[in-house]
Amino acid sequence: LGRELLLTVPDLTERLIRKHPSLEHAGDWLRPGRTDLPHDPFAVLGGSTLLSQAHALLTGEILGMQPDAVLGVSSGETNSIMATGAWRDLDGLFEDIRASGMYSREIAGDYQVVRRAWGLETDAAIDWQAWRVRGPVDRVEQAVAAEPHAHLTMINSPLDCVVAGLADACQRILDRVGGHGVPLGHDIVAHAPEMETWREAWHEIHH
């Protein structure tokens, strides 16, 4: 997503990297010959941030369009605030995220938020997945209620939502719902009660 735009207008990427050096490698997947997408959760965050801010730069500074409001979901909330200029320290945010081990230890990688919440041993395997589900949300809610190790984490519409949790629990939910599920491709713990174990650190990073 965004590949054609950023290759057609390379100045967008160059200007963004000058403005936010932490995005220097966020566009590596754009290079000629690259067909693979990043799977590291922090790289995914960097790529989506690069694209979000490129759109903001294009519409705001180049086309002169100024919004009356901005909307975002999850990291889109942070990107919306950055796009308006209300929050200017994107590099500081990325450095704090990296230093905190957010994606390597806490909400991905070792999944420490899950280990603390469930009282698991440090070497216990955690196969956490996130799935986008196309089907009636009320049926998904019923299926999730039977799975203590999975959650309904996002509702996009009455027929489109996200479930996340242990892989086998997610699969049982998909089987019960009978809807169409596709891997979200971003298997992090977010919008889930396990995050309560890391609340203070999360707030500090985003303060």
C-alpha positions as CSV (number, residue, x, y, z in Angstrom):
1,L,0.0,0.0,0.0
2,G,1.4,3.4,-1.0
3,R,4.2,1.9,-3.1
4,E,3.2,3.7,-6.3
5,L,2.7,7.0,-4.6
6,L,6.1,7.0,-2.8
7,L,7.9,5.8,-5.9
8,T,6.2,8.3,-8.1
9,V,6.9,11.2,-5.7
10,P,10.2,10.2,-4.0
11,D,10.5,13.7,-2.6
12,L,7.8,12.7,0.0
13,T,10.0,10.0,1.5
14,E,13.2,12.2,1.3
15,R,11.5,15.1,3.0
16,L,10.0,12.9,5.7
17,I,13.4,11.2,6.5
18,R,15.0,14.7,6.8
19,K,12.2,15.7,9.2
20,H,12.1,12.4,11.1
21,P,15.5,10.5,10.8
22,S,14.0,7.5,12.7
23,L,12.0,6.7,9.5
24,E,15.3,6.2,7.5
25,H,14.8,2.5,7.0
26,A,11.0,2.5,7.2
27,G,10.8,2.6,3.4
28,D,13.3,-0.1,2.6
29,W,10.5,-2.3,1.2
30,L,10.0,0.3,-1.6
31,R,13.4,-0.4,-3.2
32,P,13.3,-1.9,-6.7
33,G,13.2,-5.7,-6.6
34,R,11.8,-6.0,-3.1
35,T,8.5,-8.0,-3.1
36,D,8.5,-9.1,0.5
37,L,6.8,-7.2,3.3
38,P,8.3,-6.6,6.8
39,H,7.1,-9.0,9.4
40,D,8.9,-7.5,12.4
41,P,6.1,-5.6,14.3
42,F,8.3,-2.6,14.8
43,A,9.1,-2.5,11.1
44,V,5.4,-2.7,10.3
45,L,4.8,0.3,12.6
46,G,7.6,2.2,10.9
47,G,6.2,1.5,7.4
48,S,2.6,2.5,8.4
49,T,3.9,5.6,10.0
50,L,5.9,6.5,6.9
51,L,2.9,6.1,4.7
52,S,0.6,8.0,7.1
53,Q,2.9,11.0,7.4
54,A,3.6,10.9,3.6
55,H,-0.2,11.3,3.0
56,A,-0.2,14.2,5.6
57,L,2.7,15.9,3.8
58,L,1.1,15.5,0.4
59,T,-2.3,16.7,1.3
60,G,-1.3,19.4,3.8
61,E,2.0,21.0,2.7
62,I,1.9,20.2,-1.0
63,L,-1.8,20.4,-1.9
64,G,-2.7,22.9,0.8
65,M,-5.6,20.9,2.2
66,Q,-6.3,21.5,5.9
67,P,-8.6,19.2,7.8
68,D,-11.2,20.3,10.3
69,A,-10.6,17.1,12.3
70,V,-8.4,14.0,12.2
71,L,-9.4,10.4,13.0
72,G,-7.3,7.4,13.7
73,V,-7.5,3.9,15.1
74,S,-4.7,2.5,17.3
75,S,-1.4,3.7,15.9
76,G,-3.5,5.8,13.6
77,E,-4.4,7.9,16.6
78,T,-0.7,8.7,17.2
79,N,-0.2,9.3,13.5
80,S,-3.2,11.7,13.4
81,I,-1.7,13.8,16.2
82,M,1.7,13.8,14.5
83,A,0.1,14.8,11.2
84,T,-1.4,17.9,12.7
85,G,1.9,19.0,14.2
86,A,0.3,18.9,17.7
87,W,2.9,16.2,18.6
88,R,6.2,16.9,16.9
89,D,8.7,14.4,18.5
90,L,8.2,11.3,16.4
91,D,11.9,10.4,16.7
92,G,11.6,10.6,20.4
93,L,8.6,8.4,20.4
94,F,10.3,5.8,18.3
95,E,13.4,5.9,20.5
96,D,11.2,5.4,23.6
97,I,9.4,2.5,22.0
98,R,12.7,0.9,21.0
99,A,14.3,1.4,24.5
100,S,11.2,0.0,26.3
101,G,11.3,-3.3,24.5
102,M,7.7,-2.8,23.5
103,Y,7.9,-4.9,20.4
104,S,10.8,-7.2,21.4
105,R,9.7,-8.1,24.9
106,E,6.3,-6.8,25.9
107,I,3.5,-6.8,23.3
108,A,5.4,-8.9,20.8
109,G,8.5,-11.0,20.8
110,D,8.6,-12.6,24.3
111,Y,5.0,-11.4,25.0
112,Q,5.8,-10.4,28.6
113,V,2.4,-8.7,29.1
114,V,0.7,-12.1,28.5
115,R,3.1,-13.9,30.8
116,R,2.5,-11.5,33.6
117,A,-1.3,-11.5,33.1
118,W,-1.6,-15.3,33.0
119,G,1.2,-16.1,35.5
120,L,3.2,-18.1,32.9
121,E,6.8,-19.2,33.2
122,T,9.3,-17.2,31.3
123,D,10.1,-20.1,28.9
124,A,6.4,-21.0,28.1
125,A,5.7,-20.8,24.4
126,I,3.1,-18.2,23.3
127,D,1.6,-18.4,19.9
128,W,-0.3,-15.1,19.8
129,Q,-2.2,-14.3,16.6
130,A,-4.6,-11.7,15.3
131,W,-7.3,-12.3,12.8
132,R,-9.6,-10.1,10.8
133,V,-13.0,-11.7,10.8
134,R,-15.8,-11.1,8.2
135,G,-19.1,-12.1,9.8
136,P,-21.7,-10.9,12.3
137,V,-20.0,-9.3,15.3
138,D,-22.7,-10.7,17.7
139,R,-21.8,-14.2,16.6
140,V,-18.1,-13.4,17.1
141,E,-18.8,-12.1,20.6
142,Q,-20.6,-15.3,21.5
143,A,-17.7,-17.4,20.2
144,V,-15.1,-15.3,22.0
145,A,-17.0,-15.6,25.3
146,A,-16.1,-19.3,25.4
147,E,-12.4,-18.6,25.0
148,P,-10.6,-17.0,28.0
149,H,-7.4,-16.7,26.0
150,A,-8.7,-14.7,23.1
151,H,-10.5,-11.4,22.7
152,L,-12.6,-9.3,20.4
153,T,-10.1,-6.4,20.1
154,M,-11.6,-4.2,17.4
155,I,-15.0,-3.7,15.7
156,N,-14.8,-2.0,12.3
157,S,-18.4,-2.6,11.3
158,P,-21.3,-4.9,12.2
159,L,-19.7,-7.4,9.8
160,D,-16.0,-6.8,10.3
161,C,-13.9,-7.2,13.4
162,V,-10.6,-8.4,14.8
163,V,-10.0,-11.2,17.3
164,A,-6.7,-11.9,18.9
165,G,-5.2,-14.4,21.3
166,L,-3.7,-17.9,21.4
167,A,-3.7,-19.5,18.0
168,D,-5.8,-22.5,18.9
169,A,-8.4,-20.3,20.6
170,C,-8.6,-18.0,17.6
171,Q,-9.1,-21.0,15.3
172,R,-12.0,-22.3,17.4
173,I,-13.6,-18.9,17.2
174,L,-13.3,-18.9,13.5
175,D,-14.7,-22.4,13.3
176,R,-17.7,-21.4,15.4
177,V,-18.4,-18.2,13.6
178,G,-18.2,-19.8,10.1
179,G,-17.2,-16.5,8.7
180,H,-14.2,-15.6,6.6
181,G,-11.0,-15.0,8.5
182,V,-7.7,-13.7,7.3
183,P,-4.5,-13.2,9.3
184,L,-4.1,-9.6,10.3
185,G,-0.3,-9.8,9.7
186,H,0.4,-7.9,12.9
187,D,0.4,-10.3,15.8
188,I,0.8,-7.9,18.7
189,V,-1.1,-7.7,22.0
190,A,-3.2,-4.5,21.7
191,H,-6.7,-3.5,22.8
192,A,-6.7,-6.5,25.1
193,P,-6.9,-6.8,28.9
194,E,-3.4,-8.3,29.2
195,M,-2.1,-4.8,28.4
196,E,-3.2,-3.8,31.9
197,T,0.1,-5.3,33.2
198,W,2.0,-2.7,31.3
199,R,-0.3,0.3,31.7
200,E,2.1,2.7,33.3
201,A,4.9,2.1,30.9
202,W,2.5,2.5,27.9
203,H,1.2,5.8,29.2
204,E,4.7,7.1,29.9
205,I,5.8,6.4,26.3
206,H,2.8,8.1,24.9
207,H,2.7,11.1,27.3
